[in-house]
């Protein structure tokens, strides 16, 4: 798959995240000599072509006061994972919800959700409410609270020397 120099420059500019601005694509466009619509159109094209596989936000929760962060792993019957996953994901305090393959017999869980809270009691109350609201009490679960945060960063596209040169030039 080939991409042109403008797309390479665009990938380099977004590698460290979007600008904190009400119109981030406009800011990016000014750096690249493009207008806002051109940036958006190019990003959509890169996503459609599979050059960008995921485009999302990395939130640094601890800096926002959310220090009780828990991954809840559920053992849900496979035939119900999609329905229950959508219901879990619809709760406003659930920031991530996805399915993974079980690793039996050591790890029977196949549905995961992330909940960020200001304290453990709040998160435990949200898990209890979620369990009751969606009928999850009958399913085994593991609640894994974070002890530390690992490095969070966006994707890196292309060769590092190229990205470094483009960033320095912008």
C-alpha positions in Angstrom: 0.0 0.0 0.0 1.4 3.4 -0.9 0.7 6.7 0.6 1.8 10.1 -0.6 4.1 12.6 1.1 1.2 14.7 2.4 -0.3 11.6 4.1 3.1 10.8 5.6 3.4 14.3 6.9 -0.2 14.1 8.3 0.6 10.8 10.1 3.7 12.4 11.6 1.8 15.4 12.9 -0.9 13.3 14.6 1.6 10.7 16.0 1.8 12.5 19.3 -1.9 13.3 19.5 -4.3 16.0 18.3 -3.8 19.6 19.3 -5.9 20.6 22.3 -8.0 23.1 20.3 -11.7 23.3 19.6 -10.8 22.7 15.9 -7.8 20.4 15.9 -8.0 19.5 12.2 -7.8 23.2 11.3 -4.6 23.5 13.4 -3.1 20.4 11.8 -4.1 21.7 8.3 -2.3 25.0 8.9 0.8 23.1 9.8 0.6 21.1 6.6 -0.8 23.8 4.2 -4.2 22.1 4.0 -7.6 23.2 5.0 -9.7 21.5 7.7 -11.8 19.6 5.3 -8.8 18.2 3.5 -7.3 16.9 6.7 -10.6 15.2 7.7 -10.9 13.8 4.2 -7.4 12.4 4.2 -7.8 10.9 7.7 -11.1 9.2 6.6 -9.3 7.8 3.5 -6.4 6.5 5.6 -8.9 4.8 7.9 -10.9 3.4 5.0 -7.7 2.0 3.4 -6.6 0.4 6.7 -3.4 2.6 7.0 -4.9 3.8 10.3 -6.6 0.9 12.1 -7.8 2.8 15.2 -8.4 6.4 15.8 -9.3 7.4 19.3 -8.4 9.3 22.4 -5.9 8.4 25.1 -7.1 10.0 28.3 -4.7 10.4 31.2 -7.2 9.6 33.9 -5.0 10.1 36.9 -4.3 13.7 36.0 -8.1 14.2 36.0 -8.4 12.8 39.5 -9.6 9.3 38.5 -7.2 7.2 40.6 -9.4 4.1 41.2 -9.3 2.4 37.8 -10.6 -1.1 37.4 -10.7 -3.7 34.6 -13.7 -6.0 35.2 -13.3 -9.4 33.5 -16.5 -11.4 33.0 -17.2 -15.0 32.2 -20.1 -14.6 29.8 -21.6 -17.4 27.7 -20.3 -16.8 24.2 -23.8 -16.6 22.7 -24.6 -13.6 25.0 -21.3 -11.7 24.8 -22.4 -9.3 22.0 -25.7 -8.4 23.6 -24.4 -8.0 27.1 -21.2 -6.2 25.8 -23.4 -3.6 24.1 -25.4 -3.1 27.3 -22.3 -2.8 29.5 -20.7 -0.4 27.0 -23.8 1.9 27.1 -23.2 2.8 30.7 -21.6 6.3 30.9 -19.0 5.2 33.4 -17.7 2.3 31.2 -14.9 3.7 29.1 -13.9 0.5 27.2 -15.7 -2.8 26.6 -14.4 -5.6 24.5 -14.3 -9.4 24.0 -11.2 -11.6 24.2 -10.6 -15.3 23.9 -10.6 -17.3 27.1 -7.4 -19.0 28.3 -8.7 -22.1 30.0 -8.3 -23.4 32.6 -6.4 -20.6 34.1 -8.4 -17.6 32.9 -12.1 -18.2 32.1 -13.0 -14.6 31.3 -14.0 -13.4 27.8 -15.6 -9.9 28.2 -13.8 -6.9 29.7 -14.8 -3.5 30.7 -12.8 -0.5 32.1 -14.3 1.7 34.8 -12.5 4.8 36.0 -13.5 6.4 39.3 -12.3 8.9 41.9 -12.2 6.2 44.6 -12.5 2.4 45.0 -15.9 2.6 46.7 -17.4 4.6 43.8 -16.1 2.0 41.3 -17.3 -0.9 43.3 -20.7 0.7 43.6 -20.8 1.2 39.8 -19.8 -2.4 39.3 -22.6 -3.6 41.6 -25.1 -1.3 39.8 -24.0 -2.6 36.4 -24.3 -6.2 37.6 -27.8 -5.6 38.9 -29.0 -3.5 35.9 -27.8 -6.0 33.3 -28.4 -9.3 35.2 -24.7 -10.1 35.5 -24.7 -11.3 39.1 -24.9 -14.9 38.0 -21.6 -14.7 36.0 -18.2 -15.0 37.5 -16.0 -11.9 37.3 -12.6 -10.6 38.4 -12.1 -7.0 39.3 -8.6 -5.8 38.7 -7.7 -2.4 40.1 -4.7 -0.7 38.6 -1.7 -0.3 40.8 0.3 1.8 38.4 0.0 3.3 34.9 2.0 2.2 32.0 3.2 4.4 29.2 0.3 5.6 27.2 0.9 6.8 23.6 -0.7 6.8 20.2 0.3 4.7 17.3 3.5 5.3 15.4 3.2 5.2 11.6 6.3 4.9 9.3 10.0 5.0 10.0 11.1 6.9 13.1 13.8 9.0 11.3 11.2 10.1 8.8 8.7 11.1 11.5 11.5 13.0 13.4 12.4 15.0 10.3 8.8 15.8 9.5 8.0 16.9 13.0 11.0 19.1 13.2 10.1 20.8 9.9 6.5 21.5 10.8 
